[in-house]
Structure formats: structure tokens, C-alpha cells
Amino acid sequence: MKQPFRQRLIVLLVMLSLVTTVWAQSYQQVNDIPYTTKTDAYAVERLKLDIYYPESKTDCPVVVWFHGGGLEGGEKQIPEQLKNKGWVVVGVNYRFLQRVTVDKIIDDAAEAVAWVFNNIGRYGGDRRKVVVTGHSAGGYLAMMLCLDKKWLAAYGADADSVMLYAPFSGQAVTHFNVRKRQGIPALRATIDEYAPLYWVRGDCPPLLLICGDRELELFGRYDENQYLARMMKLAGHQHTWLYEIGGHDHNAMAAPGFHILETYIKKLVKP
């Protein structure tokens, strides 16, 4: 028996909707875009970024992702969990402590974010919806850009123009590999100008702190973030959120952390 016309029409409309959805979710990726004005060979080699973006869309949220690796290694990436969300995703490389000091690395991160503000519209991104995030060392860089405004100001950008900072397991005290170069053991915490905690302020954009299980995290990383969250609230910051992902160590926490990040991005960009 032939289907009634109404049923055939519904099936056709569903098929057209699926085709339209697939087309609308087509993405492109452009790799190794230089973002620096620095001219030394190491900077020219390292300071590049990748951009993953939805075709034929505009005003998209932009997620800037700084990779981990203890400020001594790692490679830019577009995490799979950030793909196919309708976002523009930027994976950033920066220089390492073996060749430069920590201030140079933070400066690299600032230059990358400033580049995003100035150029991301070409890829459908909305500079009003920029999220700065990253795992471990990348989280540390996100924290420093958030709390110490001078880094982005050096490139004519305002740290407070970022919609959300969302470090994954970032170091809140002075980074342990920076301390190692000062002859300070990893378990002897210090707070100096290269510690996010040094720059606590109550007037920064929303700050989303995501960590693994306090008993499994690297060098008490959750406890550092808990203290940072407390100090931010005491300073009057009303939009600091802290999440502990139970049962997950420093590396394993990243996968479920992306779900938390997505939840907050959706809250902030909802109509």
C-alpha cells in the first residue's frame, strides 16, 4: 500500500532537514598561521596557530586553546571535544623554557590572543565571544592573561574583553618548572609576579576553574585552585566557579572538563 501523501511529505522534510544540518555543520581547518611580529628564528618557527571553523557562519564563539606540557614541550592542537560545536577553535603554539624565560612565553600567549581579537572575524568568529582556555601549562597561561592585564595590554588588547577564562588544571602558584630553574623544588610553593595568585582581582571576566580529584591531581593542583577561588571571592569577584572532577587525575580530567566548559559557553552566549 502506498503511503499517504502527508506521510511521504513528512519523510521528505525530515530528509531535507538532515541534509541541511550536515551542510550547515561543514568545517574547515587552516594550519600554521603565523601570529607574531617577532623576528628571531625560534619565534618564527614556533609562534603559529591552527584555526578550525564552521563554514558559512558568522558571530561564532571562539575558543583559544593552549596546550599543556609543563612549559617545556607539547604541540598546538584542536581537541576533538571542541569540534562540531558551531565554534571557531584556535590551537596555539608558544616557545619553551629550554630556550626562553617564562615572561617570553606569557608574552607569546598574549600576542596570540591579541591576534585572535584582530583577525578572527575572517573565520566567522565573534571577538565579543572569546574564551581563553587550555590544560595544565596552557591553563596557567590562561590564568596569567586573565589576572595580570599588562600582558594583553602590551598588544593593545584588554584582558577584560575576553568573555570567559577557563583553565583546566592550571597552576595558581609560580609554575613548578619556573621554580625548578630557580633551584626551588616542586613541592616548595612560591608566589611571585609569575603566579596567578599574585594578581588576584575582583574586576576580571568570569573565571571557570576545572581540576581533577584533589587526591590524584599533580602537586596539589586542586588545592591551589581552591585557594585562588577563595581569594577571588574575597576580592569581590562574583563569577569564579571551581569544579573538582572526582576519580580523575591530572591528565584524565580534561575529557570530562570539556563538558563543563561547553555548559558555560552555552550559558554565556544564549540569546
VONULO-276347 format. One line per 10 residues: number of its first residue (from 1); their letters; for each residue x, y, z of C-alpha. Coordinates in steps of 0.2 Angstrom, whole numbers, plus 2048, in hexadecimal, padded with zeros to 3 digits. Layout:
// residues N
NUM = A = X/Y/Z  ...
END
This chain:
// residues 271
1 = MKQPFRQRLI = 800/800/800  806/811/7FC  80A/81D/80A  7FE/82B/80B  804/83C/804  805/844/815  811/836/81B  81C/837/80B  81D/84A/80E  823/848/820
11 = VLLVMLSLVT = 830/83B/81B  836/847/80D  837/856/819  841/84C/826  84D/846/818  84F/858/812  852/85E/824  860/851/827  868/856/817  867/868/81C
21 = TVWAQSYQQV = 86F/864/82D  87D/85B/826  881/869/81A  87F/876/828  88C/86D/832  89A/86C/825  8AA/872/82C  8BB/877/826  8CC/877/82E  8DB/883/82A
31 = NDIPYTTKTD = 8EC/87E/832  8FC/887/836  8F6/899/835  904/8A5/83C  8FE/8B0/849  90D/8B9/84F  917/8C9/84A  926/8C2/852  934/8BE/846  941/8B3/84F
41 = AYAVERLKLD = 942/8A1/847  93A/898/856  92B/8A3/857  928/8A2/844  929/88F/846  91E/88D/855  911/89B/855  904/894/84A  8F2/88F/84D  8E5/884/845
51 = IYYPESKTDC = 8D2/88A/842  8C4/87E/841  8B4/887/83C  8A2/884/835  89F/889/823  892/896/81F  88F/89B/831  893/8AB/839  893/8B2/84B  899/8A1/852
61 = PVVVWFHGGG = 8A0/89F/863  8B3/89D/863  8BD/891/86D  8D0/894/86F  8D8/885/875  8EA/884/87C  8F2/873/87D  8FA/86C/88D  90B/865/88F  913/86E/89E
71 = LEGGEKQIPE = 918/87D/894  926/871/88D  91D/867/87F  90D/864/876  905/869/866  8F6/873/860  8E6/869/85E  8D4/86B/85B  8CC/85F/868  8BF/853/861
81 = QLKNKGWVVV = 8B3/858/86F  8B3/86A/868  8AF/865/856  89D/865/84E  896/871/85B  893/880/850  8A3/889/857  8B3/88F/850  8C1/886/859  8D3/88D/859
91 = GVNYRFLQRV = 8E2/882/85E  8F1/88B/863  904/887/863  910/891/86F  922/890/873  92A/886/881  934/888/891  943/87F/889  946/88E/87E  93D/89D/885
101 = TVDKIIDDAA = 937/8A4/896  925/8A2/89D  922/8B5/899  925/8B1/887  919/8A3/887  90B/8AD/88F  90E/8BA/882  90C/8AE/874  8FB/8A9/87B  8F6/8BB/87C
111 = EAVAWVFNNI = 8FB/8BE/86B  8F1/8AF/865  8E1/8B5/86D  8E4/8C7/867  8E6/8BF/855  8D5/8B6/858  8CC/8C6/85D  8D3/8CF/84D  8D0/8C1/840  8C4/8B4/846
121 = GRYGGDRRKV = 8B5/8BD/83D  8BD/8B6/82C  8B8/8A5/832  8A7/8A9/839  8AC/8AC/84B  8A5/8B9/856  8B2/8C2/860  8A5/8C6/86D  8A3/8B3/870  8B6/8AE/873
131 = VVTGHSAGGY = 8BA/8A0/880  8CC/89E/885  8CF/88C/88C  8DC/87E/88C  8E2/870/896  8F0/870/8A3  8FD/87C/89D  8F0/882/891  8E5/885/8A0  8F2/88F/8A9
141 = LAMMLCLDKK = 8F5/89A/899  8E2/89D/899  8E2/8A2/8AB  8F1/8AE/8A9  8E8/8B7/89B  8D8/8B8/8A5  8DF/8BF/8B5  8EE/8CA/8AF  8E7/8D6/8A2  8F8/8DC/89D
151 = WLAAYGADAD = 8FC/8CD/891  8ED/8D1/885  8EF/8E3/888  900/8E2/880  8F7/8DE/870  8E9/8EA/871  8DD/8DE/877  8D2/8DE/887  8D2/8CE/892  8C1/8D3/897
161 = SVMLYAPFSG = 8BA/8D1/886  8BC/8BE/887  8AB/8B7/88A  8B1/8A8/895  8C2/8A1/89B  8C1/88F/89F  8D1/887/8A4  8D2/874/8A5  8DD/86F/8B4  8E7/87F/8B3
171 = QAVTHFNVRK = 8F5/883/8BF  8F0/891/8CB  900/893/8D4  911/896/8CA  912/889/8BD  91C/87A/8C4  928/87A/8B4  92B/88C/8B7  930/888/8C9  93B/87A/8C3
181 = RQGIPALRAT = 945/886/8BA  947/891/8C9  94D/882/8D3  93C/880/8DC  935/86E/8DE  924/86A/8D7  91C/868/8E8  922/879/8EF  915/885/8E9  919/897/8E6
191 = IDEYAPLYWV = 90E/8A6/8E0  917/8B3/8D6  912/8BE/8C7  911/8AE/8BD  904/8A7/8C8  8F2/8A9/8C3  8EE/8AB/8D6  8F9/8BA/8D7  8ED/8C4/8CC  8DC/8BF/8D4
201 = RGDCPPLLLI = 8CF/8CD/8CF  8BD/8CF/8D1  8B9/8D7/8C0  8BE/8CA/8B3  8B3/8C0/8A7  8AB/8B0/8AD  8B8/8A3/8B2  8B4/891/8B1  8C0/885/8BA  8C0/873/8B6
211 = CGDRELELFG = 8CB/866/8BF  8CC/853/8C2  8CA/84A/8D2  8D3/853/8E0  8DB/842/8E5  8E1/83E/8D4  8E6/84F/8CC  8F8/855/8C9  901/85D/8D7  8F1/862/8E0
221 = RYDENQYLAR = 8EA/86B/8D1  8D8/86B/8D7  8DD/872/8E8  8E5/881/8DF  8D6/884/8D5  8CB/883/8E4  8D5/890/8EC  8D5/89B/8DD  8C2/899/8DC  8C1/89F/8EE
231 = MMKLAGHQHT = 8CC/8AE/8EC  8C3/8B3/8DC  8B2/8B3/8E6  8BA/8BC/8F5  8C0/8C9/8E8  8AE/8CC/8E3  8AE/8C1/8D3  89C/8BA/8D1  89F/8AE/8C2  8AD/8A2/8C7
241 = WLYEIGGHDH = 8A7/890/8C6  8B2/881/8CC  8AF/86F/8C7  8B7/860/8CD  8B5/850/8C2  8B6/842/8CE  8BF/832/8CA  8C9/83B/8BC  8DC/83F/8BD  8E5/84D/8B5
251 = NAMAAPGFHI = 8E4/847/8A3  8D3/83D/8A4  8CA/84D/8AA  8CA/855/899  8BD/84A/890  8AF/84D/89C  8B5/85F/89F  8B0/863/88D  89E/860/891  89F/86D/89F
261 = LETYIKKLVK = 8A7/879/894  899/876/886  88C/879/894  892/88A/898  895/890/887  883/88C/883  87E/896/892  888/8A5/88D  883/8A6/87B  870/8A1/87D
271 = P = 865/8AE/874
END
